[in-house]
Amino acid sequence: MRPGAQSKSDGSLWRDPPHYWEDIVYPAYVQASAGLFVGGDVEHGDVAAPSPDPPSDYAGEWQGEGESGGARPVPGLLLIEAVETGMDAMVECVCAVLIREVGGAGMQ
């Protein structure tokens, strides 16, 4: 993996330290997001269906937090494969969902 770079306000460039992505960022993403995917597979798993049962008392202080400390499945979660999908297609997809969800209210 190549390190990321980001411009700072003073014009200098900040680079990710070695192994930052693979040792810190990606494992944290997997831990936080695994509950959204079948079998916890964040790379190849389908979006998990929410449980019909109410969240347990141990679901965390924040209502979106699952028992493992990560996210819980969300009804209607839209997963867009950004690597395979162009920006125009992503915007069209999201707009179609928004129009459907609000019933076209205010749309002409």
N, C-alpha and C positions, 0 to 999 in steps of 0.2 A: 504494500500500500504506500502511496506517496503522501507525504505530509501536506496538509492544507495550508493555505496562506490567506491572510486577510490584511487589508490596508487599515492602518490606524489613522486617527484624526491628524496626527502630526506628519503624515505622509510616509512614515516608515512601514515596514512590512513585518507582521507577526506570523511566524510559522509554528505549526503544531510541533511539539517536541517529539522525538522518536517514540514510536509505539503508542502514541496518544490515542489514535483512532481504535486500533485493535485491542488495546489493553484497558482503555477507560471508556471511550464513547460508545463503541459497539456493544460491549457487554452490558452497559447500563441501559441502552436501548432495548436489548433482548429481554432483560429483566423487567423493564417497565412495560413492554408491549406484548410479551408472550401470551398473556391472558386474552388478547384480542383474536388469536389464531388457534385453529384446531391443532391439538397436540403441542401447543406452544411454539410451533414452527413459523418463525417470523419471515423466513425466506421463501418457503414453498407451501405453507399451510393456507387453507381456505379461511375466510373470516368466520370466527366462531359465532354461533347463535347464542343469544342471551338465555339464561336459565329462566324458566317460567316461575321459579320460586323467588320470593323476596330475598334481598341480600341478608346474610347472617349478621348477627350482632358484632361479629369479628371482621366485618368488611372494611374497617378502617375509619378514621375520623372523617375523611373526605368521601362523599358518597360515590365517587367514581373509582375509588381504590378497591381493588380486589383483595382477597385474603392473603395472597402472596406479596402484597405491597404494590403490585402492578395494576394495570388497567383491567377492567372487566369488559366482557362483550357488550356492544352497544347496538340497540335495535336500529336497523337501517344504515349501518356503517357502510360507507362507500369507499372501497379500496381502489385506488388508481395506480396502475403500474407505470410510474413516471418515466422509467428508463425506456419502456416500449411505446409510450403514448406521447404524441406531440402536444405542445402547449395549446394549440387551437382545439384539439380533440378533448383535452382535459377541461378547458373552459366550457365547451359545448356540453359536455357530460354534466358538469356541476350545475350549469344554468338549467339544463333540462330537469334535474332533480329538484332544484329550487322552485322552478315553475310548477312542477307536479305537486310538491309539498304544500305550496301556498295556494294551489288550485287556480293558478293563473291570475290571481287577484292583482289588479293594477297593470297587467301585461296586455299589450295590444299588438 
